[in-house]
Amino acid sequence: MSSLEPGSSRARQQPEQTNERRLTGWQRAVRWVLWLTFLGVAVWKSQSVYFSGLEWLALAAAIGFSIWCMARPLGGPKVELTKPAHLLGTFTSRTSWGLLLLGIVLTIGGVGGAGAAGFDLATGRATFGEVIHDIAIFIEGWIVETFTRGGVDAELEKTHAYALFLLLIPGLIMVWINLVPLLKRGTEFRVEADGSVMVRQRDSWEPLLEYQYSSVTADGTTIAFTPPPDGPPAITLPQARVFCRENGARLKSELSAQFFTGLLAGRGFEVDATTGDGFTARRK
């Protein structure tokens, strides 16, 4: 009996449902709209040191709705995939558009701060020491006003806010983390009840015939099936931010690697696991 048949140790199992429930799509969408609205209003009113009534209202709406979402998620039961046998259904890569947009906004703010500092340095309006001093004054004043809840006016409006360039660090990190799965999405795939894999090819599903490929490489972002010179077209499957369409469960890259290394080993490949989510497999 094949190691992929239903009666074997690798037969598919429905993952256990937890006591938690998932958020619905509209809850996630509204939450992101409220937080991005607050961020947009804060940037729009950034010339003022203190929050206006509109900013407080936007912040209260975002926090209140987020708390309500945590207390009353209205989606189906939350499902967790904890072992390779739990992989059953259709898996696809998803991009966190909210985090990507937030990263872009932070990056734009950082570019603005860096541009202002660079322009003033280039035109002689400020020296390097003055830029560093302005950054230190801004950070110190912001900390003081935050901990005193506005009780002490640090007169941040008198600084040039060069410190905004620091937003480049979290902004670029967030953009990179969320942009990579978008640019390297890979092809949607489906795991059948017998453990075999189907790959979406345009409007149809085609079986993944592992023996037609000479090597398989996973790097935590994608799993690339490389054919020999006279073989079929190469196939790339997603490994980063992969979710099951049927139950919304996230497929972690490490678990994805475990599933495919087991699948390939059973198909006669020699597997070399390099990291927790990376591996290289070659056909014997």
C-alpha angles and dihedrals in degrees: 000000000000117000088237098057120110095252094054130093090262095056113135119263129195107244116243117260116237126220089253126090130219127241116253121242093253092051091054092045095050091046092054092045091053094048094045089047090054091048091049093049090048091053091045091052095039092117087074121074094212131056115260124220090262092054093049090049093050091047093048091050092050094047094043094050092045091053090048090051091053091048097042114027105176101196130097126288114300113250126200126202107214105158137030092254089065092067105108127139137021121333127195138166118252131196121220097230093182094056090043092053091046090052091050092051092049091047091051090051090049092049089051092053092045091047093051092049092045093049093050091048092048094048095043094245089125138016125226090255091052091051091052091046091050090050091050092048092049094049093045092048093047091052092048093049091046095052094041091045091232094314090123119050107218090183093233089168088073093061125082092234092232085154089078088084086076087073086074090076100059091030096057092042092053092045092049095047093049098036097055094065088047095052094039101038099146125203122306112251138190130213113214128213091262093053096256120134128233122196125208112243108184105297098349141060120242127190117253103239100198095186090066091067127076099204141009124204129189124189103173092267104059140001110227121201108201118197128208117259092272096038134103124285117293118263127211121195124194121252104166120076093356119169135185112244094210100055105009093239117152118239107216116219092239092055091046089054091050092052096048096042089054091046093049094044088055089051094056101267124141105231126204112188108207100177139353092282101018130080144152122219127187128189112248 
